[in-house]
């Protein structure tokens, strides 16, 4: 049977465009269909622009305490419009870079909304295109809560939070996960009165308990009010504010909350609508496409990758799955994606990063382990940099010293997690990491010190 393409990728985000490039590298004729901006949510409305905004307030905070470094900076102010403009400019630049990569790899970039017509056919407007294989990488969007539907003005999602016209006087953030604490941290640094409401019993609930507690302490110190074990039951909008009613998640007396802006950051929903999934018998579970271990749907010629398949909703997971899908459909035997060794990073201040199991998970599974912890404060690099909060926590198996998990909070930890991810993926044990010489002075010394502590012979504790 003759096809227009070997591979059609629906979606040009970090999963889709990477899948398209890898398939092209393997000699396939590829088309990538994207209805909005190349780079998807991550490059345009997520990972990259939010980090640009957070970098702006990081510089602001550094200027505010410049005198501690012997540098005198008078009349420190900020230009909110310039922060937004810089963030959007960076996204635009990277968006163009993705377009360049597609052209460089001879991938046809088709602008439009795609729908599956058959196991080998896709419609885009009036056109019908065919391919031997199809990869669905349509991503996800912010999940709306009943009674808290987005209006783009007073009740908003993360996209609008990046393009507000002015700094709000007050903000309630519903959801204490990565998105919630990042935006809460950003706006609090600009003077917004921020309250974070989290349904679970702690913020960043997927992280280790100790990390959650340390982050809560740091955010509270920065003036952010945190309500955990709490749910919002109603919202009434006025001309200037939103009046919310909150109550304990387990039930109890309600508490009124009022804010100029309400940011809903309570999870995601897969972009599965109008894709033609039902007509092909492709399963959808809880709003996400079902796939097997090869990332194939119930129709073998159709793969699904990234956020549209559900958690973990991380750009680097989508990219890894894109490479896997392209290699699998090309007849290679790609190594399985190590889902138990996926790093997670949150870019609030202080940053947090983790890989592997939490202490709670180890206990639940009955695994015997050794815990090692080391604070950043005693490190020479930390003192020189003026960064004091946080620690490294490591979990190693008692029987063979294998790394079970690493949990970091503090300076540069979103970069440091790479070493621990490699250790977890390649099954490096505690002894090997301890006898790896770490440069001095660096923040990375905390990784070695925490591992030494797990073995019972920390040098600097």
Beta strands, then each sheet from edge to edge (+ up, - down):
strand 1: 5-10
strand 2: 30-34
strand 3: 108-111
strand 4: 114-118
strand 5: 121-124
strand 6: 127-136
strand 7: 140-142
strand 8: 155-156
strand 9: 170-174
strand 10: 193-197
strand 11: 225-227
strand 12: 230-237
strand 13: 242-248
strand 14: 254-259
strand 15: 261-264
strand 16: 268-270
strand 17: 284-285
strand 18: 288-289
strand 19: 302-304
strand 20: 344-346
strand 21: 351-356
strand 22: 369-375
strand 23: 391-397
strand 24: 403-410
sheet 1: 3+ 2+ 1+ 6+ 5- 4+
sheet 2: 3+ 2+ 1+ 6+ 19+
sheet 3: 7+ 16-
sheet 4: 8+ 15+ 9+ 10+ 11+
sheet 5: 12+ 13- 14+
sheet 6: 17+ 18-
sheet 7: 20+ 21- 24+ 23- 22+
end
